[in-house]
C-alpha cells in the first residue's frame, strides 16, 4: 500500500513544483511589463540627478573645491552659479556653467550652489552664498579679485556676457579684439599630450 501512495506523492510534488514555477514566471513577466521606462528629460522639472553630471557631463564642478569665503580670502576671482537639480532651466544652463569652467576654471573659482542646500537665515554675511541669492534659478554672480560683484544676473545668462566680465577681471582684450575662444578638438588635445 505504501508503494501505491509513494508514486502518487511524487506526482503531487511534481505538479506542485510546476505550478509554483509557472506562478513565478507569471509574476516575473508582470513585473517587467509593469516597469515604467526611465523618464529623464532636459525639458521637464523632474529630478534626474545632478545637472552638471547628467546634462553637462562635468562632475568636477560639484562639490566645489573651495567655499566662497575661502576664495574671497585668497583674493581670487569667483563665480557663483545658483541652481536646483529639478529645474529644466538649470538643466539647459548647466552646459554654459561647464563651459565657463573650461575657460576660466584654473584662474577663477567656479562655485555651483544648490539653493536647496542654502540654510535659511534671516541675515547672511557677504562671504555666504545666501547673501547674493535672489530667489530665482539659474542665477550667476561674478566677483573680481577684490571681492566686488561685477555681474549679478538672473536667468540663463549667455556665456559671452560672463566671458566679458571675466575678461575685464583678468584685464584681457575684449572679444572683438582677440581670438574667439574655441574648444579644442579631441585630436588636437591628444597630439599635444603626445609631445
BELHU-V862534 format. One line per field, one symbol per residue. psi: psi as a letter, one per 20 degrees, with the letter a starting at -180 (. if undefined). burial: I if it has 24 or more other ideal C-beta (glycine too) atoms within 12 Angstrom, else O. A space follows every 10 residues. Layout:
BEGIN
psi: ???
burial: ???
END
This chain:
BEGIN
psi: hhhghghhgh gggggggggg hhgggghggh ghhipqqplp qijrlqpiap hhgghiknii hpqqhqrggg ghhjlpqrpp oprqikphgh ghihhgghhg hhhjhhhqoo npooihippo qhqqqijphh hipjjqqqqp ppqahijqpi pnqqanpqhh ggggghhggj lrqqhhjrpp pqqqrghggh hhhi.
burial: OOOOOOOOOO OOOOOOOOOO OOOOOOOOOO OOOOOOOOOO OOOOOOOIOI IIOIIIOIOO IIOIOOOIOO IIOOOIIIII IIIIIIIIII IIIIIIIIII IIIIIOOIII IIIIIOOIOO OOOOOOOOII IIIOOOIIII IIIIOOIOII IIIOOIIOIO OIIIIIIOIO OOOOOOOOOO OOOOOOOOOO OOOOO
END
